[in-house]
Amino acid sequence: MGHRYGYRLTPSDGGTLVTSIYDWSHASQDWKDAGVFPVVSETNLRGTLGILDRTVRRGYVRA
């Protein structure tokens, strides 16, 4: 669909600054006209930051 989302991680004093990224600027005009964007709502994007924070604080490690 031409969109992407994810996180930008930047080292910061005492930790890491996490920026949520959601870019649909490369989506085709047909998709934009169809009114399906944003595919992921702002509320859901904010929720993923909470999930990421809890995951890091619990110390989950990818196997």
mmCIF file as Biopython writes it, N, C-alpha, C and O atoms, coordinates in Angstrom:
data_model
#
loop_
_atom_site.group_PDB
_atom_site.id
_atom_site.type_symbol
_atom_site.label_atom_id
_atom_site.label_alt_id
_atom_site.label_comp_id
_atom_site.label_asym_id
_atom_site.label_entity_id
_atom_site.label_seq_id
_atom_site.pdbx_PDB_ins_code
_atom_site.Cartn_x
_atom_site.Cartn_y
_atom_site.Cartn_z
_atom_site.occupancy
_atom_site.B_iso_or_equiv
_atom_site.auth_seq_id
_atom_site.auth_asym_id
_atom_site.pdbx_PDB_model_num
ATOM 1   N N  . MET A ? 1  ? 0.809   -1.192  0.000  1.0 0.0 1  A 1 
ATOM 2   C CA . MET A ? 1  ? 0.000   0.000   0.000  1.0 0.0 1  A 1 
ATOM 3   C C  . MET A ? 1  ? 0.856   1.261   0.000  1.0 0.0 1  A 1 
ATOM 4   O O  . MET A ? 1  ? 0.330   2.357   -0.193 1.0 0.0 1  A 1 
ATOM 5   N N  . GLY A ? 2  ? 2.146   1.131   0.210  1.0 0.0 2  A 1 
ATOM 6   C CA . GLY A ? 2  ? 3.022   2.287   0.132  1.0 0.0 2  A 1 
ATOM 7   C C  . GLY A ? 2  ? 3.211   3.033   1.432  1.0 0.0 2  A 1 
ATOM 8   O O  . GLY A ? 2  ? 3.703   4.162   1.429  1.0 0.0 2  A 1 
ATOM 9   N N  . HIS A ? 3  ? 2.828   2.424   2.550  1.0 0.0 3  A 1 
ATOM 10  C CA . HIS A ? 3  ? 3.058   3.091   3.820  1.0 0.0 3  A 1 
ATOM 11  C C  . HIS A ? 3  ? 4.067   2.274   4.636  1.0 0.0 3  A 1 
ATOM 12  O O  . HIS A ? 3  ? 4.313   1.098   4.369  1.0 0.0 3  A 1 
ATOM 13  N N  . ARG A ? 4  ? 4.630   2.936   5.623  1.0 0.0 4  A 1 
ATOM 14  C CA . ARG A ? 4  ? 5.540   2.239   6.532  1.0 0.0 4  A 1 
ATOM 15  C C  . ARG A ? 4  ? 5.381   2.842   7.913  1.0 0.0 4  A 1 
ATOM 16  O O  . ARG A ? 4  ? 5.052   4.018   8.068  1.0 0.0 4  A 1 
ATOM 17  N N  . TYR A ? 5  ? 5.620   2.023   8.895  1.0 0.0 5  A 1 
ATOM 18  C CA . TYR A ? 5  ? 5.633   2.543   10.250 1.0 0.0 5  A 1 
ATOM 19  C C  . TYR A ? 5  ? 6.629   1.736   11.054 1.0 0.0 5  A 1 
ATOM 20  O O  . TYR A ? 5  ? 6.936   0.589   10.732 1.0 0.0 5  A 1 
ATOM 21  N N  . GLY A ? 6  ? 7.124   2.359   12.102 1.0 0.0 6  A 1 
ATOM 22  C CA . GLY A ? 6  ? 8.126   1.725   12.944 1.0 0.0 6  A 1 
ATOM 23  C C  . GLY A ? 6  ? 8.622   2.717   13.970 1.0 0.0 6  A 1 
ATOM 24  O O  . GLY A ? 6  ? 7.932   3.676   14.316 1.0 0.0 6  A 1 
ATOM 25  N N  . TYR A ? 7  ? 9.824   2.476   14.452 1.0 0.0 7  A 1 
ATOM 26  C CA . TYR A ? 7  ? 10.403  3.310   15.498 1.0 0.0 7  A 1 
ATOM 27  C C  . TYR A ? 7  ? 11.764  3.822   15.073 1.0 0.0 7  A 1 
ATOM 28  O O  . TYR A ? 7  ? 12.516  3.128   14.389 1.0 0.0 7  A 1 
ATOM 29  N N  . ARG A ? 8  ? 12.071  5.035   15.481 1.0 0.0 8  A 1 
ATOM 30  C CA . ARG A ? 8  ? 13.425  5.565   15.349 1.0 0.0 8  A 1 
ATOM 31  C C  . ARG A ? 8  ? 13.981  5.614   16.771 1.0 0.0 8  A 1 
ATOM 32  O O  . ARG A ? 8  ? 13.402  6.253   17.650 1.0 0.0 8  A 1 
ATOM 33  N N  . LEU A ? 9  ? 15.102  4.939   16.989 1.0 0.0 9  A 1 
ATOM 34  C CA . LEU A ? 9  ? 15.738  4.880   18.306 1.0 0.0 9  A 1 
ATOM 35  C C  . LEU A ? 9  ? 16.975  5.765   18.303 1.0 0.0 9  A 1 
ATOM 36  O O  . LEU A ? 9  ? 17.865  5.606   17.467 1.0 0.0 9  A 1 
ATOM 37  N N  . THR A ? 10 ? 17.022  6.705   19.252 1.0 0.0 10 A 1 
ATOM 38  C CA . THR A ? 10 ? 18.127  7.648   19.333 1.0 0.0 10 A 1 
ATOM 39  C C  . THR A ? 10 ? 18.713  7.601   20.731 1.0 0.0 10 A 1 
ATOM 40  O O  . THR A ? 10 ? 17.991  7.794   21.708 1.0 0.0 10 A 1 
ATOM 41  N N  . PRO A ? 11 ? 20.037  7.343   20.847 1.0 0.0 11 A 1 
ATOM 42  C CA . PRO A ? 11 ? 20.654  7.357   22.185 1.0 0.0 11 A 1 
ATOM 43  C C  . PRO A ? 11 ? 20.411  8.705   22.863 1.0 0.0 11 A 1 
ATOM 44  O O  . PRO A ? 11 ? 20.456  9.757   22.225 1.0 0.0 11 A 1 
ATOM 45  N N  . SER A ? 12 ? 20.156  8.649   24.151 1.0 0.0 12 A 1 
ATOM 46  C CA . SER A ? 12 ? 19.882  9.847   24.939 1.0 0.0 12 A 1 
ATOM 47  C C  . SER A ? 12 ? 20.524  9.672   26.309 1.0 0.0 12 A 1 
ATOM 48  O O  . SER A ? 12 ? 20.793  8.549   26.735 1.0 0.0 12 A 1 
ATOM 49  N N  . ASP A ? 13 ? 20.765  10.766  26.985 1.0 0.0 13 A 1 
ATOM 50  C CA . ASP A ? 13 ? 21.322  10.670  28.338 1.0 0.0 13 A 1 
ATOM 51  C C  . ASP A ? 13 ? 20.430  9.783   29.189 1.0 0.0 13 A 1 
ATOM 52  O O  . ASP A ? 13 ? 19.252  10.082  29.382 1.0 0.0 13 A 1 
ATOM 53  N N  . GLY A ? 14 ? 20.984  8.707   29.693 1.0 0.0 14 A 1 
ATOM 54  C CA . GLY A ? 14 ? 20.247  7.815   30.573 1.0 0.0 14 A 1 
ATOM 55  C C  . GLY A ? 14 ? 19.271  6.883   29.887 1.0 0.0 14 A 1 
ATOM 56  O O  . GLY A ? 14 ? 18.464  6.249   30.566 1.0 0.0 14 A 1 
ATOM 57  N N  . GLY A ? 15 ? 19.312  6.773   28.565 1.0 0.0 15 A 1 
ATOM 58  C CA . GLY A ? 15 ? 18.382  5.860   27.917 1.0 0.0 15 A 1 
ATOM 59  C C  . GLY A ? 15 ? 18.327  6.035   26.418 1.0 0.0 15 A 1 
ATOM 60  O O  . GLY A ? 15 ? 19.326  6.346   25.770 1.0 0.0 15 A 1 
ATOM 61  N N  . THR A ? 16 ? 17.164  5.834   25.892 1.0 0.0 16 A 1 
ATOM 62  C CA . THR A ? 16 ? 16.939  5.901   24.449 1.0 0.0 16 A 1 
ATOM 63  C C  . THR A ? 16 ? 15.657  6.677   24.174 1.0 0.0 16 A 1 
ATOM 64  O O  . THR A ? 16 ? 14.619  6.414   24.782 1.0 0.0 16 A 1 
ATOM 65  N N  . LEU A ? 17 ? 15.736  7.623   23.265 1.0 0.0 17 A 1 
ATOM 66  C CA . LEU A ? 17 ? 14.558  8.353   22.820 1.0 0.0 17 A 1 
ATOM 67  C C  . LEU A ? 17 ? 13.906  7.533   21.712 1.0 0.0 17 A 1 
ATOM 68  O O  . LEU A ? 17 ? 14.562  7.180   20.733 1.0 0.0 17 A 1 
ATOM 69  N N  . VAL A ? 18 ? 12.624  7.231   21.862 1.0 0.0 18 A 1 
ATOM 70  C CA . VAL A ? 18 ? 11.897  6.437   20.882 1.0 0.0 18 A 1 
ATOM 71  C C  . VAL A ? 18 ? 10.883  7.339   20.181 1.0 0.0 18 A 1 
ATOM 72  O O  . VAL A ? 18 ? 10.042  7.971   20.821 1.0 0.0 18 A 1 
ATOM 73  N N  . THR A ? 19 ? 10.982  7.384   18.857 1.0 0.0 19 A 1 
ATOM 74  C CA . THR A ? 19 ? 10.045  8.153   18.050 1.0 0.0 19 A 1 
ATOM 75  C C  . THR A ? 19 ? 9.263   7.197   17.173 1.0 0.0 19 A 1 
ATOM 76  O O  . THR A ? 19 ? 9.841   6.398   16.436 1.0 0.0 19 A 1 
ATOM 77  N N  . SER A ? 20 ? 7.947   7.284   17.257 1.0 0.0 20 A 1 
ATOM 78  C CA . SER A ? 20 ? 7.090   6.466   16.405 1.0 0.0 20 A 1 
ATOM 79  C C  . SER A ? 20 ? 7.001   7.141   15.038 1.0 0.0 20 A 1 
ATOM 80  O O  . SER A ? 20 ? 6.768   8.346   14.945 1.0 0.0 20 A 1 
ATOM 81  N N  . ILE A ? 21 ? 7.190   6.352   13.982 1.0 0.0 21 A 1 
ATOM 82  C CA . ILE A ? 21 ? 7.180   6.871   12.622 1.0 0.0 21 A 1 
ATOM 83  C C  . ILE A ? 21 ? 6.041   6.213   11.852 1.0 0.0 21 A 1 
ATOM 84  O O  . ILE A ? 21 ? 5.873   4.993   11.882 1.0 0.0 21 A 1 
ATOM 85  N N  . TYR A ? 22 ? 5.269   7.038   11.166 1.0 0.0 22 A 1 
ATOM 86  C CA . TYR A ? 22 ? 4.208   6.516   10.305 1.0 0.0 22 A 1 
ATOM 87  C C  . TYR A ? 22 ? 4.179   7.389   9.068  1.0 0.0 22 A 1 
ATOM 88  O O  . TYR A ? 22 ? 3.832   8.568   9.141  1.0 0.0 22 A 1 
ATOM 89  N N  . ASP A ? 23 ? 4.539   6.822   7.943  1.0 0.0 23 A 1 
ATOM 90  C CA . ASP A ? 23 ? 4.673   7.583   6.704  1.0 0.0 23 A 1 
ATOM 91  C C  . ASP A ? 23 ? 3.852   6.919   5.605  1.0 0.0 23 A 1 
ATOM 92  O O  . ASP A ? 23 ? 4.124   5.784   5.214  1.0 0.0 23 A 1 
ATOM 93  N N  . TRP A ? 24 ? 2.860   7.627   5.118  1.0 0.0 24 A 1 
ATOM 94  C CA . TRP A ? 24 ? 2.087   7.090   4.000  1.0 0.0 24 A 1 
ATOM 95  C C  . TRP A ? 24 ? 2.179   8.005   2.800  1.0 0.0 24 A 1 
ATOM 96  O O  . TRP A ? 24 ? 1.294   8.010   1.945  1.0 0.0 24 A 1 
ATOM 97  N N  . SER A ? 25 ? 3.251   8.782   2.734  1.0 0.0 25 A 1 
ATOM 98  C CA . SER A ? 25 ? 3.439   9.722   1.627  1.0 0.0 25 A 1 
ATOM 99  C C  . SER A ? 25 ? 3.668   9.016   0.284  1.0 0.0 25 A 1 
ATOM 100 O O  . SER A ? 25 ? 3.465   9.620   -0.769 1.0 0.0 25 A 1 
ATOM 101 N N  . HIS A ? 26 ? 4.087   7.750   0.309  1.0 0.0 26 A 1 
ATOM 102 C CA . HIS A ? 26 ? 4.334   7.023   -0.938 1.0 0.0 26 A 1 
ATOM 103 C C  . HIS A ? 26 ? 3.161   6.133   -1.344 1.0 0.0 26 A 1 
ATOM 104 O O  . HIS A ? 26 ? 3.248   5.389   -2.320 1.0 0.0 26 A 1 
ATOM 105 N N  . ALA A ? 27 ? 2.074   6.214   -0.595 1.0 0.0 27 A 1 
ATOM 106 C CA . ALA A ? 27 ? 0.888   5.432   -0.947 1.0 0.0 27 A 1 
ATOM 107 C C  . ALA A ? 27 ? 0.296   5.983   -2.234 1.0 0.0 27 A 1 
ATOM 108 O O  . ALA A ? 27 ? 0.344   7.186   -2.490 1.0 0.0 27 A 1 
ATOM 109 N N  . SER A ? 28 ? -0.260  5.090   -3.035 1.0 0.0 28 A 1 
ATOM 110 C CA . SER A ? 28 ? -0.864  5.540   -4.297 1.0 0.0 28 A 1 
ATOM 111 C C  . SER A ? 28 ? -2.085  6.409   -4.005 1.0 0.0 28 A 1 
ATOM 112 O O  . SER A ? 28 ? -2.747  6.248   -2.980 1.0 0.0 28 A 1 
ATOM 113 N N  . GLN A ? 29 ? -2.361  7.305   -4.898 1.0 0.0 29 A 1 
ATOM 114 C CA . GLN A ? 29 ? -3.498  8.208   -4.731 1.0 0.0 29 A 1 
ATOM 115 C C  . GLN A ? 29 ? -4.811  7.442   -4.641 1.0 0.0 29 A 1 
ATOM 116 O O  . GLN A ? 29 ? -5.747  7.891   -3.979 1.0 0.0 29 A 1 
ATOM 117 N N  . ASP A ? 30 ? -4.888  6.289   -5.300 1.0 0.0 30 A 1 
ATOM 118 C CA . ASP A ? 30 ? -6.102  5.469   -5.219 1.0 0.0 30 A 1 
ATOM 119 C C  . ASP A ? 30 ? -6.397  5.066   -3.780 1.0 0.0 30 A 1 
ATOM 120 O O  . ASP A ? 30 ? -7.542  5.137   -3.331 1.0 0.0 30 A 1 
ATOM 121 N N  . TRP A ? 31 ? -5.367  4.644   -3.060 1.0 0.0 31 A 1 
ATOM 122 C CA . TRP A ? 31 ? -5.546  4.267   -1.658 1.0 0.0 31 A 1 
ATOM 123 C C  . TRP A ? 31 ? -5.924  5.475   -0.813 1.0 0.0 31 A 1 
ATOM 124 O O  . TRP A ? 31 ? -6.787  5.382   0.060  1.0 0.0 31 A 1 
ATOM 125 N N  . LYS A ? 32 ? -5.283  6.598   -1.069 1.0 0.0 32 A 1 
ATOM 126 C CA . LYS A ? 32 ? -5.608  7.813   -0.312 1.0 0.0 32 A 1 
ATOM 127 C C  . LYS A ? 32 ? -7.050  8.234   -0.566 1.0 0.0 32 A 1 
ATOM 128 O O  . LYS A ? 32 ? -7.768  8.599   0.365  1.0 0.0 32 A 1 
ATOM 129 N N  . ASP A ? 33 ? -7.475  8.183   -1.830 1.0 0.0 33 A 1 
ATOM 130 C CA . ASP A ? 33 ? -8.843  8.565   -2.181 1.0 0.0 33 A 1 
ATOM 131 C C  . ASP A ? 33 ? -9.879  7.618   -1.587 1.0 0.0 33 A 1 
ATOM 132 O O  . ASP A ? 33 ? -11.017 8.011   -1.331 1.0 0.0 33 A 1 
ATOM 133 N N  . ALA A ? 34 ? -9.475  6.364   -1.370 1.0 0.0 34 A 1 
ATOM 134 C CA . ALA A ? 34 ? -10.397 5.376   -0.809 1.0 0.0 34 A 1 
ATOM 135 C C  . ALA A ? 34 ? -10.679 5.626   0.672  1.0 0.0 34 A 1 
ATOM 136 O O  . ALA A ? 34 ? -11.585 5.022   1.246  1.0 0.0 34 A 1 
ATOM 137 N N  . GLY A ? 35 ? -9.907  6.511   1.282  1.0 0.0 35 A 1 
ATOM 138 C CA . GLY A ? 35 ? -10.141 6.863   2.682  1.0 0.0 35 A 1 
ATOM 139 C C  . GLY A ? 35 ? -9.708  5.809   3.678  1.0 0.0 35 A 1 
ATOM 140 O O  . GLY A ? 35 ? -10.226 5.766   4.794  1.0 0.0 35 A 1 
ATOM 141 N N  . VAL A ? 36 ? -8.763  4.953   3.297  1.0 0.0 36 A 1 
ATOM 142 C CA . VAL A ? 36 ? -8.312  3.902   4.215  1.0 0.0 36 A 1 
ATOM 143 C C  . VAL A ? 36 ? -7.140  4.341   5.084  1.0 0.0 36 A 1 
ATOM 144 O O  . VAL A ? 36 ? -6.705  3.595   5.960  1.0 0.0 36 A 1 
ATOM 145 N N  . PHE A ? 37 ? -6.631  5.531   4.851  1.0 0.0 37 A 1 
ATOM 146 C CA . PHE A ? 37 ? -5.526  6.023   5.662  1.0 0.0 37 A 1 
ATOM 147 C C  . PHE A ? 37 ? -6.042  6.988   6.705  1.0 0.0 37 A 1 
ATOM 148 O O  . PHE A ? 37 ? -6.963  7.751   6.414  1.0 0.0 37 A 1 
ATOM 149 N N  . PRO A ? 38 ? -5.497  6.990   7.898  1.0 0.0 38 A 1 
ATOM 150 C CA . PRO A ? 38 ? -4.385  6.137   8.295  1.0 0.0 38 A 1 
ATOM 151 C C  . PRO A ? 38 ? -4.850  4.711   8.577  1.0 0.0 38 A 1 
ATOM 152 O O  . PRO A ? 38 ? -5.908  4.494   9.168  1.0 0.0 38 A 1 
ATOM 153 N N  . VAL A ? 39 ? -4.050  3.755   8.148  1.0 0.0 39 A 1 
ATOM 154 C CA . VAL A ? 39 ? -4.344  2.344   8.380  1.0 0.0 39 A 1 
ATOM 155 C C  . VAL A ? 39 ? -4.246  2.046   9.878  1.0 0.0 39 A 1 
ATOM 156 O O  . VAL A ? 39 ? -5.060  1.302   10.425 1.0 0.0 39 A 1 
ATOM 157 N N  . VAL A ? 40 ? -3.262  2.621   10.518 1.0 0.0 40 A 1 
ATOM 158 C CA . VAL A ? 40 ? -3.057  2.474   11.955 1.0 0.0 40 A 1 
ATOM 159 C C  . VAL A ? 40 ? -3.382  3.822   12.584 1.0 0.0 40 A 1 
ATOM 160 O O  . VAL A ? 40 ? -2.773  4.833   12.232 1.0 0.0 40 A 1 
ATOM 161 N N  . SER A ? 41 ? -4.328  3.846   13.504 1.0 0.0 41 A 1 
ATOM 162 C CA . SER A ? 41 ? -4.757  5.113   14.102 1.0 0.0 41 A 1 
ATOM 163 C C  . SER A ? 41 ? -3.693  5.663   15.049 1.0 0.0 41 A 1 
ATOM 164 O O  . SER A ? 41 ? -2.818  4.931   15.511 1.0 0.0 41 A 1 
ATOM 165 N N  . GLU A ? 42 ? -3.781  6.950   15.327 1.0 0.0 42 A 1 
ATOM 166 C CA . GLU A ? 42 ? -2.842  7.576   16.275 1.0 0.0 42 A 1 
ATOM 167 C C  . GLU A ? 42 ? -2.922  6.900   17.635 1.0 0.0 42 A 1 
ATOM 168 O O  . GLU A ? 42 ? -1.900  6.693   18.289 1.0 0.0 42 A 1 
ATOM 169 N N  . THR A ? 43 ? -4.125  6.556   18.060 1.0 0.0 43 A 1 
ATOM 170 C CA . THR A ? 43 ? -4.298  5.872   19.346 1.0 0.0 43 A 1 
ATOM 171 C C  . THR A ? 43 ? -3.557  4.542   19.351 1.0 0.0 43 A 1 
ATOM 172 O O  . THR A ? 43 ? -2.884  4.206   20.325 1.0 0.0 43 A 1 
ATOM 173 N N  . ASN A ? 44 ? -3.678  3.785   18.263 1.0 0.0 44 A 1 
ATOM 174 C CA . ASN A ? 44 ? -2.986  2.497   18.188 1.0 0.0 44 A 1 
ATOM 175 C C  . ASN A ? 44 ? -1.480  2.675   18.134 1.0 0.0 44 A 1 
ATOM 176 O O  . ASN A ? 44 ? -0.743  1.894   18.736 1.0 0.0 44 A 1 
ATOM 177 N N  . LEU A ? 45 ? -1.007  3.701   17.417 1.0 0.0 45 A 1 
ATOM 178 C CA . LEU A ? 45 ? 0.430   3.966   17.390 1.0 0.0 45 A 1 
ATOM 179 C C  . LEU A ? 45 ? 0.943   4.282   18.787 1.0 0.0 45 A 1 
ATOM 180 O O  . LEU A ? 45 ? 1.992   3.782   19.192 1.0 0.0 45 A 1 
ATOM 181 N N  . ARG A ? 46 ? 0.215   5.101   19.518 1.0 0.0 46 A 1 
ATOM 182 C CA . ARG A ? 46 ? 0.616   5.413   20.898 1.0 0.0 46 A 1 
ATOM 183 C C  . ARG A ? 46 ? 0.623   4.144   21.748 1.0 0.0 46 A 1 
ATOM 184 O O  . ARG A ? 46 ? 1.494   3.961   22.599 1.0 0.0 46 A 1 
ATOM 185 N N  . GLY A ? 47 ? -0.352  3.275   21.510 1.0 0.0 47 A 1 
ATOM 186 C CA . GLY A ? 47 ? -0.411  2.019   22.243 1.0 0.0 47 A 1 
ATOM 187 C C  . GLY A ? 47 ? 0.817   1.159   22.010 1.0 0.0 47 A 1 
ATOM 188 O O  . GLY A ? 47 ? 1.285   0.485   22.927 1.0 0.0 47 A 1 
ATOM 189 N N  . THR A ? 48 ? 1.346   1.175   20.786 1.0 0.0 48 A 1 
ATOM 190 C CA . THR A ? 48 ? 2.531   0.363   20.517 1.0 0.0 48 A 1 
ATOM 191 C C  . THR A ? 48 ? 3.730   0.878   21.308 1.0 0.0 48 A 1 
ATOM 192 O O  . THR A ? 48 ? 4.607   0.100   21.683 1.0 0.0 48 A 1 
ATOM 193 N N  . LEU A ? 49 ? 3.773   2.186   21.563 1.0 0.0 49 A 1 
ATOM 194 C CA . LEU A ? 49 ? 4.866   2.725   22.379 1.0 0.0 49 A 1 
ATOM 195 C C  . LEU A ? 49 ? 4.775   2.202   23.809 1.0 0.0 49 A 1 
ATOM 196 O O  . LEU A ? 49 ? 5.794   1.912   24.435 1.0 0.0 49 A 1 
ATOM 197 N N  . GLY A ? 50 ? 3.558   2.084   24.321 1.0 0.0 50 A 1 
ATOM 198 C CA . GLY A ? 50 ? 3.369   1.511   25.654 1.0 0.0 50 A 1 
ATOM 199 C C  . GLY A ? 50 ? 3.774   0.049   25.702 1.0 0.0 50 A 1 
ATOM 200 O O  . GLY A ? 50 ? 4.396   -0.396  26.666 1.0 0.0 50 A 1 
ATOM 201 N N  . ILE A ? 51 ? 3.426   -0.693  24.671 1.0 0.0 51 A 1 
ATOM 202 C CA . ILE A ? 51 ? 3.813   -2.104  24.591 1.0 0.0 51 A 1 
ATOM 203 C C  . ILE A ? 51 ? 5.336   -2.226  24.531 1.0 0.0 51 A 1 
ATOM 204 O O  . ILE A ? 51 ? 5.923   -3.062  25.217 1.0 0.0 51 A 1 
ATOM 205 N N  . LEU A ? 52 ? 5.968   -1.394  23.713 1.0 0.0 52 A 1 
ATOM 206 C CA . LEU A ? 52 ? 7.428   -1.407  23.611 1.0 0.0 52 A 1 
ATOM 207 C C  . LEU A ? 52 ? 8.056   -1.088  24.967 1.0 0.0 52 A 1 
ATOM 208 O O  . LEU A ? 52 ? 9.000   -1.759  25.386 1.0 0.0 52 A 1 
ATOM 209 N N  . ASP A ? 53 ? 7.542   -0.076  25.648 1.0 0.0 53 A 1 
ATOM 210 C CA . ASP A ? 53 ? 8.075   0.312   26.955 1.0 0.0 53 A 1 
ATOM 211 C C  . ASP A ? 53 ? 7.963   -0.843  27.956 1.0 0.0 53 A 1 
ATOM 212 O O  . ASP A ? 53 ? 8.932   -1.159  28.646 1.0 0.0 53 A 1 
ATOM 213 N N  . ARG A ? 54 ? 6.800   -1.465  28.036 1.0 0.0 54 A 1 
ATOM 214 C CA . ARG A ? 54 ? 6.621   -2.588  28.966 1.0 0.0 54 A 1 
ATOM 215 C C  . ARG A ? 54 ? 7.545   -3.746  28.623 1.0 0.0 54 A 1 
ATOM 216 O O  . ARG A ? 54 ? 8.105   -4.380  29.517 1.0 0.0 54 A 1 
ATOM 217 N N  . THR A ? 55 ? 7.706   -4.023  27.348 1.0 0.0 55 A 1 
ATOM 218 C CA . THR A ? 55 ? 8.562   -5.123  26.912 1.0 0.0 55 A 1 
ATOM 219 C C  . THR A ? 55 ? 10.006  -4.874  27.336 1.0 0.0 55 A 1 
ATOM 220 O O  . THR A ? 55 ? 10.675  -5.774  27.844 1.0 0.0 55 A 1 
ATOM 221 N N  . VAL A ? 56 ? 10.477  -3.663  27.126 1.0 0.0 56 A 1 
ATOM 222 C CA . VAL A ? 56 ? 11.861  -3.332  27.490 1.0 0.0 56 A 1 
ATOM 223 C C  . VAL A ? 56 ? 12.035  -3.373  29.000 1.0 0.0 56 A 1 
ATOM 224 O O  . VAL A ? 56 ? 13.025  -3.915  29.491 1.0 0.0 56 A 1 
ATOM 225 N N  . ARG A ? 57 ? 11.095  -2.811  29.740 1.0 0.0 57 A 1 
ATOM 226 C CA . ARG A ? 57 ? 11.203  -2.785  31.208 1.0 0.0 57 A 1 
ATOM 227 C C  . ARG A ? 57 ? 11.189  -4.187  31.804 1.0 0.0 57 A 1 
ATOM 228 O O  . ARG A ? 57 ? 11.829  -4.425  32.828 1.0 0.0 57 A 1 
ATOM 229 N N  . ARG A ? 58 ? 10.471  -5.119  31.180 1.0 0.0 58 A 1 
ATOM 230 C CA . ARG A ? 58 ? 10.417  -6.496  31.686 1.0 0.0 58 A 1 
ATOM 231 C C  . ARG A ? 58 ? 11.657  -7.285  31.287 1.0 0.0 58 A 1 
ATOM 232 O O  . ARG A ? 58 ? 11.903  -8.371  31.813 1.0 0.0 58 A 1 
ATOM 233 N N  . GLY A ? 59 ? 12.429  -6.747  30.367 1.0 0.0 59 A 1 
ATOM 234 C CA . GLY A ? 59 ? 13.668  -7.405  29.984 1.0 0.0 59 A 1 
ATOM 235 C C  . GLY A ? 59 ? 13.502  -8.563  29.032 1.0 0.0 59 A 1 
ATOM 236 O O  . GLY A ? 59 ? 14.350  -9.455  28.994 1.0 0.0 59 A 1 
ATOM 237 N N  . TYR A ? 60 ? 12.416  -8.573  28.249 1.0 0.0 60 A 1 
ATOM 238 C CA . TYR A ? 60 ? 12.239  -9.646  27.285 1.0 0.0 60 A 1 
ATOM 239 C C  . TYR A ? 60 ? 13.357  -9.572  26.244 1.0 0.0 60 A 1 
ATOM 240 O O  . TYR A ? 60 ? 13.694  -8.502  25.736 1.0 0.0 60 A 1 
ATOM 241 N N  . VAL A ? 61 ? 13.899  -10.703 25.958 1.0 0.0 61 A 1 
ATOM 242 C CA . VAL A ? 61 ? 14.989  -10.788 24.982 1.0 0.0 61 A 1 
ATOM 243 C C  . VAL A ? 61 ? 14.538  -11.692 23.838 1.0 0.0 61 A 1 
ATOM 244 O O  . VAL A ? 61 ? 13.959  -12.756 24.058 1.0 0.0 61 A 1 
ATOM 245 N N  . ARG A ? 62 ? 14.813  -11.253 22.627 1.0 0.0 62 A 1 
ATOM 246 C CA . ARG A ? 62 ? 14.464  -12.077 21.465 1.0 0.0 62 A 1 
ATOM 247 C C  . ARG A ? 62 ? 15.367  -13.290 21.438 1.0 0.0 62 A 1 
ATOM 248 O O  . ARG A ? 62 ? 16.584  -13.168 21.581 1.0 0.0 62 A 1 
ATOM 249 N N  . ALA A ? 63 ? 14.783  -14.452 21.258 1.0 0.0 63 A 1 
ATOM 250 C CA . ALA A ? 63 ? 15.555  -15.716 21.248 1.0 0.0 63 A 1 
ATOM 251 C C  . ALA A ? 63 ? 16.338  -15.868 19.979 1.0 0.0 63 A 1 
ATOM 252 O O  . ALA A ? 63 ? 17.038  -16.865 19.802 1.0 0.0 63 A 1 
#
